[in-house]
Amino acid sequence: MFSIFKKKEGLELAAVADGRCISLAEVNDPVFSGKALGDGVAIVPEDSVITAPCDGQLSMVADTLHAFGMTRDDGLELMVHVGIDTVKLGGEGFEALASPGAEVKKGTPVIRFNAALMQEKGIDMTTMLILLNPAQYQFKTLAQGQQVKKGMDTVIACSQP
């Protein structure tokens, strides 16, 4: 789709959901908009399946199923946080589709959420893709303001300096 965003295989992080890619500054949570956890991008999802942004190991799936962590072979650590304040749900409305320790490929489904339940509860499902060790990498966010497809469109291009 957005072939201009394609970079060398392995150096990019793909969209984790179909939807609109936005900057972290636009996220309605000061922890993310202030980049307290790290830099990255967010996606306002249009579907309920969240996928791996790259090949790597699923290092963590939160007990409350609202977030997962990954480590890429080159050491890049990242976190995907599904929704705003979703930890408070205690796992209600979430389903893990992959287990910690699993080797996953870009586009592998990791978490599914119940979109109807989240809408009923008035929960903002904006999903953040955060680089946890960004100082060790050179990276550029891409596709902000664009519609993206999970597993296909690159939203962050990164490399080691």
C-alpha positions in Angstrom: 0.0 0.0 0.0 2.4 2.8 1.1 5.4 1.6 -0.8 7.2 4.9 -0.1 7.3 3.8 3.6 9.0 0.5 2.8 12.6 0.2 4.1 15.1 -2.6 4.1 13.6 -5.8 5.5 14.2 -6.1 9.3 14.8 -2.5 9.9 11.2 -1.4 10.2 8.4 -1.7 12.6 5.0 -2.3 11.0 1.6 -1.1 12.0 0.1 -3.3 14.8 -3.5 -2.6 13.7 -5.4 -1.4 10.7 -6.3 2.3 11.4 -4.9 5.8 11.5 -1.4 6.3 12.6 -0.9 9.3 14.9 2.0 10.8 16.9 2.4 10.1 20.6 1.8 13.8 21.2 -1.8 13.2 20.1 -2.5 10.4 22.6 -4.9 11.3 25.4 -2.7 10.1 28.2 0.2 12.1 29.6 2.4 9.0 30.2 2.4 8.2 26.4 2.1 11.8 25.0 5.0 12.8 27.3 7.1 9.9 26.2 7.7 8.7 29.8 8.0 5.1 28.6 9.8 5.9 25.4 9.2 7.2 21.9 7.1 5.7 19.2 3.8 6.1 17.5 0.1 5.3 18.1 -2.6 3.8 16.0 -6.3 4.4 16.3 -7.5 0.9 15.5 -10.3 0.0 13.1 -10.2 -3.7 14.0 -9.8 -5.7 17.2 -6.7 -7.8 16.5 -3.3 -6.4 17.5 -0.2 -7.9 15.7 3.5 -8.1 16.2 5.3 -5.1 14.5 8.4 -7.2 13.6 10.0 -10.5 13.8 11.3 -11.3 17.3 10.6 -12.9 20.7 7.4 -12.2 22.6 9.2 -11.3 25.9 6.0 -10.4 27.9 2.3 -10.5 27.8 0.7 -8.5 30.6 -1.4 -10.6 33.0 -4.2 -8.1 32.2 -3.6 -8.8 28.5 -3.6 -5.1 27.6 0.0 -5.0 26.6 2.9 -7.0 25.3 6.7 -6.7 25.0 9.0 -7.9 22.3 12.7 -8.1 21.7 14.1 -8.1 18.2 17.2 -10.2 17.3 19.3 -7.0 17.2 18.3 -6.1 20.8 15.6 -3.6 20.1 13.0 -3.7 22.9 9.5 -2.5 22.3 6.1 -2.5 24.0 2.6 -2.5 22.5 0.0 -1.0 24.8 -3.6 -1.6 23.7 -5.9 1.2 24.7 -5.9 4.0 27.4 -6.3 2.9 31.0 -7.1 -0.6 29.9 -5.1 -2.1 32.7 -8.0 -1.3 35.0 -10.1 -3.9 33.1 -8.1 -6.7 34.7 -8.1 -8.6 31.4 -11.9 -8.3 30.7 -12.5 -8.1 27.0 -9.0 -9.2 26.0 -7.7 -12.5 24.7 -4.0 -13.5 24.2 -3.4 -15.1 20.8 0.4 -15.8 21.5 2.4 -16.7 24.6 5.4 -15.2 26.2 8.6 -16.7 24.9 7.1 -17.4 21.4 9.1 -16.5 18.4 6.7 -14.4 16.2 6.9 -12.9 12.7 5.8 -9.5 11.7 2.0 -9.5 11.5 1.5 -12.4 13.9 -1.7 -11.9 15.9 -0.8 -11.4 19.6 -3.9 -9.8 21.3 -7.6 -9.6 20.4 -10.0 -7.2 22.2 -13.8 -7.1 22.3 -14.4 -3.9 20.4 -18.1 -3.8 21.3 -17.3 -4.1 25.0 -14.7 -1.4 24.8 -17.1 0.9 23.0 -19.8 0.2 25.6 -17.4 1.1 28.4 -16.3 4.2 26.5 -12.7 3.1 26.4 -10.2 4.8 24.0 -8.5 1.9 22.2 -5.7 4.0 20.8 -2.8 1.5 20.7 0.8 2.6 21.3 4.0 1.1 19.8 6.8 2.2 22.1 10.6 1.8 21.7 11.9 1.0 25.2 15.6 1.5 24.4 15.5 4.2 21.7 18.9 5.7 22.7 20.6 2.7 21.2 19.0 3.2 17.8 18.5 5.8 15.1 14.8 5.9 14.2 12.3 7.9 12.3 8.5 7.7 12.7 6.6 7.4 9.5 3.0 7.4 8.3 1.6 9.9 10.9 -1.8 11.0 9.9 -2.0 8.1 7.4 -4.3 5.1 7.2 -2.1 2.0 7.8 -2.5 -1.8 7.4 -1.2 -4.1 10.2 1.8 -6.2 9.3 2.2 -4.3 6.0 2.8 -0.6 6.4 6.0 0.7 8.1 5.3 3.1 10.9 8.9 3.3 12.4 12.2 2.8 10.5 15.1 2.2 12.8 18.7 1.1 12.7 21.7 0.9 15.0 24.1 3.9 14.6 
